[in-house]
Amino acid sequence: MVKNYFKILFRQLLKNKAYSIINIGGLAIGISAVLLILLYVKFEKSYDGDLILSEHLYRVYLTSFSEGNLVENSSRTSPAMGSVFKEEIPAVSEFSRVVILGEVIAGHEEEFVREENIFLSDAAYIDFFDLKILQGDADLIQEPLKAMISDEISGKIFGNTDPVGKMLEINSTNFDGTVEFEIVGLYESPQENRHLKPQILISYASLYHFVGKEIDQSFEWLNLYTFLKLEGRQDISELDAQLNASLQKHQGEKLKNTQTDWQVNLQPVTEIHTGTATMGEYEKGVDGKKLQYFIWIAAFVLLMVYMNSINIANAKAMNRSKEIGVRKVSGGSKKQLFFQFMMESLTINLIAVLVAALIITLIGSQLVSLLNLNLPESTFSLGANYPLLLFLWIFGTLVSGVYPALVLTSFSPAQALKGTLKFKLKTAFARPLLISQLVFCLIILSGIMTVYYQLNHMRQQELGIALVDKIVVRSPMLFVDGSGNYQEQIQQHFGQVPGVKNVAVTNEIPGNEVYWRSDQFYREGGSKNGIMYTMLNVGDQYFDVFEIGLKAGRYFNTASEDGSEAIVNEKAREFLGFQSNTDAIGHKLMYGGFGEPQEVEIVGVVDNYRQQGVNIARCRKRVDGTDITKA
C-alpha cells in the first residue's frame, strides 16, 4: 500500500513539473531563510550558556548618578569591589577581576604578532570560564609578571615548540615600552560563543609591579570587570541590596561629598552578550529584544511559505477530483486517502528540508559574510542541527498537509466522476488563507521599509565630524622607547603618498567606543561631580582632518611639552562648570585618578560630535607620537 502511495506521488510530481518546482522550491527557499535566522538567534543566545558555572556566575555593573540625575550604566567597576563583596557577603564564594590591556605587540625572539584579545586576570577566571589547560601550572598566574597563552597564539609565535617557561615580550603603551612575562601555561583557544576570548592572559598581580598593591583598595579606578560566583540559588534582588549596603559602607561618604551616588547590580553572565543597557563593553553584543523580532520574522516567513504550499495544493485539487472519485468507488476509505495525502506532504516537506539543509551547508558561510553575521562555520553542521531540521519537517508536514488532505478527501465520488463537482475557494476556506498569506507578506515588507527609513534617518543625522574620504591605517608599532618623533615620521612618510592631503593620529578611531573613561576629571578649584568623561589621545592634525570646529582658544601647540595641553568639547566644558567657551581657556583640568592628581591646561574648546551613538562628554589630550594605536 505504502509503495503505491509513493508511486502515485512521484507520478504526480513528474507529470506536473512546474507545480513541483514551485511548491518544493518555495518551501526550500523559505525554510533556508528560516534556518539561517534560527541558527543566528540560537548562536547569539548561546554565549556563555554552556559554562559549568553559568548559573552561578554574575557580573557587577555600576549605575552612577550626579545630583540625582542618571549619568550612565557601566559594566566597568573598581578593584576593591570584588574583594569587599566576597569578604562581607556570605553568598559570594569567589570573585575574579579582568582588566583590558588593549592592543599590543607580543612575541619571542624574532616572531611577533599584533593581538587585541589580551587581559589581566587571575586563576579564578580560568575556573569561571572553563579555560582548558593544555600545559603548565595555572596556579602560577597569581604571581606578578606571569602569563598564559592560547594554543593559537603559541602556534604563531613558537610553532610546535613548548612555550612554557619561555619569556613573552609584550610591547604596549600601557607599559611605556616592552615588558617580559614568563609563560606559565598553555590553554585551548576560547570558543566563539564567549563574550571575552582571551588569547593572552597576564596575571592580575602584574598591576602590583607597575602601580603597587594599594590599587586593590581603590574604588575610584573604574576600569575593570568584576565577576562573582554565588553559592547555590540566590534572591538576586536581595543580594543587590546587600551589595549596595556594602558599597555605601565603604564609599558612601565620599560619594555624598561630591553630590554623586552609585548603585551596583548583578547581571547573569549568560545575559552579557545580549544586553545593551551598559556602557564599556569590550566586545559589542546584540540587542536581546531584536533577537525576538528575528524569531517573529522567522515565524511569519514560515507560515507564509506553508500557506503558499496549501494554496498551491488547493489550486490543484480539481485536477485530482476524478482520481479521488475512482479511489472511493473502488473501495478506498476516507482514512486511506487521508493517509496517502499526508504521506505526499511528508515526502514533499522532506525533500524541501533536505534541499534547504543543502543550501545552508553549501553557501551558509557566504551568506554570513554577505550579511556580516558573526557565525562560525561549525554553526552550519548538519549533525548539530538535525533536531531543528526534524522539527521543521514534522511541523511543515502537519501545517501544510492536514488541511489539503481534509479538503481532498471530502469530495463526493458521484459528483467527481460526473464532472459536476464545484470546488469553490470560498467554501473551501482557501480565500482566507490566500488573504492571510498576502497580509503576512505585507507585514514583512512594511517591517523592511520601516527599518530602511530608520537607518536612512540615522545616516542623515549631523555627526559633527567629517568621515568622507578618510581611511584608517594601523600603525606598524605601538610604542618604542626613545621614538619621540614617531608621530612626525608617520605624518611625513604618509604625507608623501600621492592623494594624501593630511594625516592624523589617535588611539581610537571614530565609530569605536573609547576605552579610557573616568569620572575623575574636574576643574581647578572645583570638585568631582560624578560625570563620566571619555578621553582620547590625538595628534596635532586630528581636528583638521576630521573638520571639528574650534569654538574658542586654539588647537595644540606642536612646540609645547607633550601632554601639557587639553582640548574639551562644549558638553565637557558645560559639565566642568564653565559658563562660556572663553571662560574655560587657560584654566587647569585636573584628573584625580589612581595616584596623585594630574593637571593640564585647557587651550581650546571644540564642537560636540558623535564618536559613537550619543556621547555625554569628551576630553581630548595631546600626547607624543609614541602613544599611538591607530593612525
C-alpha positions in Angstrom: 0.0 0.0 0.0 2.7 2.5 1.0 4.6 1.6 -2.1 1.6 2.5 -4.2 1.4 5.8 -2.4 4.9 6.7 -3.4 4.3 5.6 -7.0 1.3 8.0 -7.2 3.3 10.8 -5.6 6.2 10.6 -8.0 3.9 10.3 -11.0 2.2 13.5 -9.8 5.5 15.3 -9.4 6.8 14.2 -12.8 3.5 14.9 -14.5 3.3 18.4 -13.1 6.9 19.6 -13.2 6.1 23.3 -12.9 3.9 22.7 -9.8 6.6 20.5 -8.3 9.3 23.1 -8.8 7.2 26.0 -7.5 6.0 24.0 -4.4 9.2 22.3 -3.4 11.4 25.3 -4.4 9.2 27.8 -2.5 9.3 25.6 0.6 13.1 25.0 0.3 13.9 28.7 -0.1 11.6 29.7 2.7 12.9 27.1 5.1 16.5 28.1 4.2 15.8 31.7 5.2 14.1 30.5 8.4 17.1 28.1 9.1 19.6 31.0 8.8 17.5 33.2 11.1 17.1 30.5 13.8 20.8 29.4 13.6 21.8 33.1 14.1 19.5 33.6 17.0 20.5 30.2 18.6 24.2 31.1 18.4 23.8 34.6 19.8 21.8 33.3 22.7 24.3 30.6 23.4 27.0 32.9 24.7 28.5 31.6 28.0 25.4 29.3 28.4 27.4 26.1 28.3 29.8 27.1 31.1 29.9 24.7 34.0 29.2 27.6 36.5 26.9 29.6 34.2 24.0 29.5 36.7 26.2 30.8 39.4 28.2 33.5 37.6 27.3 37.1 37.6 29.0 40.3 36.6 28.7 43.5 38.7 27.6 46.6 36.8 27.6 50.2 38.1 24.9 52.9 37.7 26.2 56.4 38.5 24.1 59.5 39.3 25.1 63.1 39.6 22.8 65.4 41.7 20.1 62.8 41.3 20.3 62.6 37.5 21.4 59.4 35.8 24.9 59.6 34.3 25.3 56.1 32.9 25.1 52.3 33.4 28.6 50.9 33.1 29.9 47.4 33.0 33.2 48.6 34.5 33.8 48.7 38.2 36.7 49.2 40.6 39.3 46.8 42.0 38.1 47.0 45.6 34.6 45.8 45.0 35.3 42.1 44.3 37.3 41.5 47.5 35.0 43.6 49.7 31.9 41.8 48.4 33.4 38.4 49.0 34.5 39.3 52.5 31.3 40.9 53.6 28.5 38.9 51.8 28.3 35.2 52.5 26.5 34.4 49.2 29.6 35.4 47.3 32.0 32.5 47.3 34.6 33.7 44.8 35.4 36.7 42.6 37.5 37.5 39.5 38.7 40.8 38.1 39.5 41.3 34.4 41.4 44.3 33.1 41.5 45.1 29.4 45.1 45.8 28.3 44.3 46.9 24.8 46.1 46.2 21.5 49.8 45.0 21.9 52.7 43.6 20.0 53.7 40.3 21.6 56.4 37.8 20.7 59.6 36.0 21.4 63.0 36.5 19.8 62.2 37.1 16.0 58.4 36.1 16.0 55.9 38.8 16.9 52.1 39.2 16.5 49.6 42.0 17.0 47.0 41.0 19.5 43.8 42.7 20.8 42.4 40.0 23.0 44.8 40.4 25.9 43.6 40.7 29.5 44.9 40.8 33.0 43.1 38.4 35.4 43.6 35.6 37.9 43.3 31.9 38.4 39.6 32.3 39.3 38.9 33.4 35.7 40.2 30.1 34.4 37.7 28.2 36.5 34.9 30.6 35.9 35.1 30.5 32.1 36.3 26.9 31.6 39.7 27.6 30.1 41.1 24.2 29.2 44.7 24.0 30.4 46.9 22.0 28.0 50.3 22.6 29.6 51.8 24.3 32.6 50.5 25.3 36.1 47.5 27.6 36.2 48.1 28.5 39.9 51.3 30.4 38.9 49.1 33.0 37.2 48.6 34.5 40.7 52.2 35.8 40.7 53.4 39.1 39.1 54.8 39.2 35.5 53.4 35.8 34.6 51.3 35.0 31.5 49.4 32.2 29.9 48.7 32.0 26.1 46.3 30.1 23.9 47.4 27.4 21.6 46.5 29.7 18.6 49.0 32.3 19.8 51.6 29.7 20.7 51.5 28.3 17.2 52.0 31.8 15.7 54.9 32.7 17.9 56.6 29.4 19.0 55.4 27.0 16.3 55.5 23.4 17.5 57.9 24.0 20.4 56.8 24.1 24.1 56.2 27.7 25.1 56.0 27.0 28.9 58.9 28.5 30.7 59.9 30.9 27.9 59.7 34.7 28.1 56.9 36.6 26.2 57.8 40.1 25.3 54.8 42.5 25.3 55.0 45.9 23.8 52.2 48.3 24.9 51.6 51.9 25.5 50.3 51.0 29.0 53.8 49.6 29.8 55.6 52.6 28.2 57.6 50.1 26.2 58.3 46.4 26.3 58.0 44.2 29.4 58.8 40.5 29.6 56.4 37.9 31.1 57.2 34.3 31.9 54.8 31.9 30.2 53.5 29.5 32.9 50.7 27.8 31.0 49.1 27.0 27.6 45.3 26.7 27.2 42.9 25.9 24.4 41.6 28.9 22.5 38.2 30.0 23.9 35.1 29.1 22.0 33.5 31.7 19.7 30.4 32.0 22.0 32.3 33.7 24.8 31.8 37.4 25.5 35.6 37.6 26.3 38.0 35.5 24.3 41.5 36.0 25.7 44.4 34.9 23.6 46.9 36.2 26.1 46.2 36.2 29.8 48.5 38.2 32.1 48.4 37.8 35.9 46.4 40.5 37.6 49.2 40.6 40.2 51.3 42.3 37.5 49.5 45.5 38.3 51.4 45.5 41.6 54.6 45.7 39.7 53.5 48.9 37.9 51.3 50.7 40.4 51.6 48.9 43.7 49.3 46.7 45.8 47.3 49.7 47.0 45.4 49.6 43.8 43.3 46.8 45.3 41.8 49.3 47.8 40.7 51.7 45.1 37.0 52.3 44.5 37.7 55.2 42.1 39.7 53.4 39.3 36.7 52.2 37.3 38.4 50.3 34.6 37.9 46.6 35.1 35.2 43.9 35.1 34.2 42.2 38.4 32.7 38.7 38.2 31.2 37.0 41.2 30.5 33.3 41.8 27.4 32.8 44.1 26.7 29.9 46.4 23.6 28.0 45.3 20.4 29.7 44.3 20.1 33.3 45.5 17.5 36.0 45.6 19.2 38.5 43.2 17.2 41.5 44.3 18.0 40.8 47.9 21.7 40.3 47.0 21.7 43.6 45.1 20.6 45.3 48.3 23.4 43.7 50.3 26.0 44.7 47.6 24.8 48.4 47.7 24.8 48.4 51.5 28.4 47.2 51.5 29.3 49.8 48.8 27.8 52.6 50.8 29.6 51.5 53.9 33.0 52.0 52.2 32.3 54.7 49.7 29.1 56.4 50.7 30.7 59.4 52.5 33.0 60.2 49.6 30.1 60.0 47.1 28.0 62.2 49.2 30.7 64.9 49.4 30.8 65.1 45.6 26.9 65.0 45.3 27.1 61.7 43.4 25.7 58.3 44.0 26.5 54.8 42.9 24.3 51.7 42.6 25.6 48.3 41.8 23.6 45.4 40.4 24.2 41.8 39.3 23.9 40.7 35.7 23.9 37.0 34.8 26.9 36.2 32.7 24.6 34.5 30.2 22.9 37.8 29.5 26.0 39.9 28.9 26.2 39.3 25.2 22.5 40.0 24.6 22.4 43.0 27.0 22.8 46.6 25.6 22.0 48.6 28.8 25.6 49.0 29.9 28.4 51.1 28.5 32.1 50.0 28.5 31.7 46.5 26.9 34.9 45.1 25.4 33.0 43.4 22.6 29.8 44.8 21.1 27.0 42.3 21.7 23.5 42.2 20.3 20.2 43.5 21.5 18.2 40.6 23.0 14.9 42.3 22.1 15.9 42.4 18.5 16.6 38.7 18.6 13.0 38.2 19.5 12.0 40.3 16.4 14.1 37.9 14.3 12.1 34.9 15.7 8.8 36.7 14.8 10.1 37.3 11.3 11.1 33.6 11.0 7.6 32.6 12.2 5.9 34.9 9.6 8.1 33.6 6.8 7.5 30.0 7.8 3.7 30.5 7.9 3.8 32.3 4.6 5.6 29.5 2.8 3.3 26.9 4.3 0.3 28.9 3.3 1.7 29.2 -0.2 2.0 25.3 -0.3 -1.6 24.9 0.9 -2.9 27.4 -1.7 -1.0 25.5 -4.4 -2.5 22.2 -3.2 -5.9 23.7 -3.3 -5.4 25.1 -6.8 -4.5 21.6 -8.0 -7.4 19.9 -6.1 -9.8 20.0 -9.1 -7.3 18.1 -11.2 -7.3 15.2 -8.8 -11.0 15.0 -8.1 -11.6 12.2 -10.6 -8.7 10.2 -9.1 -10.2 10.6 -5.7 -13.7 9.6 -7.1 -12.3 6.4 -8.6 -10.4 5.5 -5.4 -13.6 5.9 -3.4 -15.8 3.9 -5.8 -13.2 1.2 -5.8 -13.5 0.8 -2.1 -10.9 3.2 -0.8 -11.8 4.6 2.5 -11.5 8.3 3.6 -8.9 7.2 6.1 -6.7 5.6 3.4 -7.0 8.7 1.2 -6.1 11.0 4.1 -3.1 8.8 4.9 -2.0 8.9 1.2 -2.1 12.8 1.1 -0.3 13.1 4.4 2.4 10.7 3.0 2.7 13.0 0.0 3.0 16.1 2.2 5.6 14.2 4.4 7.7 13.4 1.3 7.4 16.9 -0.3 8.4 18.5 3.0 11.3 16.1 3.5 12.7 16.9 0.1 12.3 20.7 0.8 14.0 20.4 4.2 16.9 18.4 2.7 17.3 20.9 -0.2 17.2 23.8 2.4 19.8 22.0 4.5 22.0 21.5 1.4 21.7 25.3 0.6 22.7 26.3 4.1 25.6 23.8 4.2 27.0 24.9 0.8 26.5 28.6 0.9 25.9 29.3 4.6 29.4 30.8 5.1 29.0 33.0 2.0 25.6 34.3 3.4 27.2 35.0 6.7 29.9 37.0 5.0 27.4 38.9 2.8 25.2 39.7 5.8 28.1 40.4 8.1 27.0 37.9 10.7 29.2 36.6 13.5 28.7 32.9 13.0 31.4 30.2 13.0 31.4 27.6 10.2 30.5 24.9 12.7 27.1 26.5 13.1 26.1 25.0 9.7 26.9 21.4 10.6 24.0 19.1 9.8 24.9 16.9 12.8 24.4 19.8 15.2 21.1 20.9 13.6 19.2 17.7 12.9 16.7 18.3 15.8 15.8 21.7 14.2 15.6 20.1 10.7 13.4 17.3 12.1 11.1 19.8 13.8 10.7 21.8 10.5 10.0 18.6 8.7 7.3 17.3 11.0 5.8 20.8 11.7 5.7 21.6 8.0 4.1 18.3 7.2 1.3 18.9 9.7 0.7 22.6 8.8 0.8 22.2 5.0 -0.6 18.7 4.8 -3.6 18.3 7.1 -5.9 21.0 5.6 -5.4 20.0 1.9 -5.9 16.3 2.9 -9.2 17.1 4.6 -10.4 19.1 1.6 -9.4 16.5 -1.0 -10.9 13.6 0.9 -14.2 15.4 1.3 -15.1 15.2 -2.4 -18.3 13.4 -3.4 -17.3 10.5 -5.7 -20.5 10.7 -7.8 -20.0 14.4 -8.5 -16.3 13.9 -9.1 -16.9 11.2 -11.7 -19.8 13.0 -13.4 -17.8 16.2 -13.6 -20.4 18.2 -11.7 -18.2 18.9 -8.7 -17.9 22.6 -7.9 -15.0 23.4 -5.8 -15.2 27.0 -4.7 -12.3 28.8 -3.0 -14.7 30.5 -0.6 -16.4 27.3 0.5 -13.1 25.5 0.9 -11.7 28.4 3.1 -8.9 28.9 0.7 -9.7 32.5 0.2 -8.9 33.4 3.8 -5.7 31.5 3.5 -4.7 33.4 0.4 -5.6 36.7 2.0 -3.6 35.8 5.2 -0.6 35.0 3.0 -0.8 38.4 1.4 -1.2 40.1 4.8 1.9 38.3 6.2 3.8 39.4 3.1 2.7 43.0 3.5 3.7 42.9 7.2 7.2 41.7 6.4 7.6 44.3 3.6 6.3 47.0 6.0 8.9 46.0 8.5 11.6 46.1 6.0 10.6 49.6 4.8 10.4 50.8 8.4 13.9 49.6 9.2 15.2 51.1 5.9 13.7 54.5 6.8 15.1 54.3 10.3 18.6 53.5 9.1 18.3 56.2 6.4 17.3 58.7 9.2 20.3 57.7 11.2 22.6 58.1 8.2 21.4 61.6 7.7 22.0 62.8 11.2 24.5 65.5 11.7 27.6 63.9 13.3 29.7 67.0 13.8 32.6 65.2 12.2 33.6 64.7 8.6 34.1 61.0 7.6 34.1 61.2 3.8 37.4 60.4 2.1 39.0 59.1 5.2 40.9 55.8 5.5 42.3 54.1 8.6 45.8 52.7 8.7 47.0 50.6 11.6 50.4 51.8 12.8 53.3 49.3 12.4 54.2 49.5 16.1 52.7 50.7 19.3 55.5 52.0 21.5 59.2 52.1 21.0 61.2 53.7 23.8 63.1 56.8 22.5 61.0 57.3 19.4 59.5 60.6 20.5 59.3 61.8 16.9 57.4 58.7 15.7 54.2 60.7 15.0 56.2 63.2 12.9 57.8 60.4 11.0 54.4 58.8 10.2 52.9 62.1 9.1 56.0 62.8 6.9 56.0 59.4 5.2 52.2 59.2 4.6 52.1 62.8 3.5 54.4 61.9 0.6 51.9 59.4 -0.7 50.1 60.9 -3.8 46.5 61.9 -2.9 47.1 62.1 0.9 46.2 65.6 2.0 46.7 65.3 5.7 47.4 62.7 8.4 46.0 62.5 11.9 46.8 60.0 14.7 44.6 58.9 17.5 44.3 56.0 19.9 40.7 55.2 18.9 39.1 55.9 15.5 35.6 57.5 15.2 32.9 54.8 15.4 34.6 52.8 18.1 33.9 53.1 21.8 36.6 54.9 23.7 38.0 52.7 26.4 39.5 55.4 28.6 36.6 56.6 30.6 36.6 58.2 34.0 34.5 60.4 36.4 37.7 61.7 38.0 38.0 64.9 35.9 37.3 68.3 37.4 38.3 71.9 37.0 41.0 73.5 39.2 39.4 74.8 42.4 36.3 72.6 41.7 35.4 69.1 42.7 34.3 65.9 41.1 30.7 65.8 40.1 30.2 62.1 39.1 30.0 62.9 35.3 31.7 60.3 33.2 34.1 61.6 30.6 35.9 59.8 27.8 39.4 60.8 26.8 41.2 60.4 23.5 44.9 60.8 22.8 45.2 62.6 19.4 47.8 64.1 17.2 48.1 67.8 16.2 46.2 67.4 12.9 43.2 65.4 14.3 40.8 68.3 14.4 41.8 69.5 10.9 41.5 66.0 9.3 38.0 65.4 10.8 36.9 69.0 10.4 35.9 69.5 14.0 35.2 73.2 14.5 37.0 75.3 17.1 34.7 77.3 19.3 37.3 79.1 21.5 41.0 79.2 22.1 43.4 77.3 19.8 44.5 73.9 18.7 47.5 72.1 20.2 50.9 73.9 20.1 53.3 71.5 18.4 56.2 73.1 20.3 54.7 72.6 23.7 55.6 69.9 26.2 54.0 66.6 25.4 50.8 66.0 27.3 50.7 69.5 28.8 47.6 70.7 26.9 44.0 69.6 26.7 41.1 70.4 24.4 37.5 69.8 25.6 34.2 69.9 23.7 31.3 72.1 24.6 29.4 69.4 26.6 32.5 68.7 28.6 33.0 72.4 29.2 29.5 72.7 30.5 29.8 69.8 32.8 33.1 71.1 34.2 31.2 74.2 35.3 32.5 76.9 32.9 29.8 79.4 31.9 31.1 80.0 28.3 33.7 78.6 26.0 36.1 81.5 26.5 35.8 81.1 30.3 37.4 77.6 30.1 40.5 78.8 28.2 43.6 79.0 30.4 42.2 77.0 33.3 43.6 73.8 34.6 41.9 70.5 34.0 42.5 68.2 37.0 42.5 64.4 36.9 42.2 62.7 40.3 42.5 59.1 39.3 44.7 56.5 41.0 47.7 58.2 42.5 48.5 61.9 42.7 46.2 64.3 40.8 47.5 65.4 37.5 46.8 68.7 35.7 46.9 70.0 32.1 45.9 73.4 30.7 42.7 73.8 28.7 43.8 75.5 25.5 40.7 75.0 23.3 37.0 74.2 23.1 35.6 72.4 20.1 32.2 71.5 18.7 30.3 68.5 20.1 30.4 65.5 17.8 29.4 61.8 17.9 32.2 59.3 18.5 29.6 56.5 18.6 25.9 57.0 19.3 25.1 59.8 21.6 28.0 60.8 23.7 27.9 62.5 27.1 31.1 64.4 27.1 34.6 64.2 25.8 38.1 65.3 26.8 41.0 65.5 24.4 44.6 65.4 25.5 47.7 65.8 23.3 50.3 63.1 23.5 53.6 62.4 21.8 53.9 60.2 18.7 54.9 57.1 20.7 51.5 56.7 22.2 49.7 55.6 19.0 47.4 52.7 18.4 45.8 53.7 15.2 46.8 56.3 12.6 
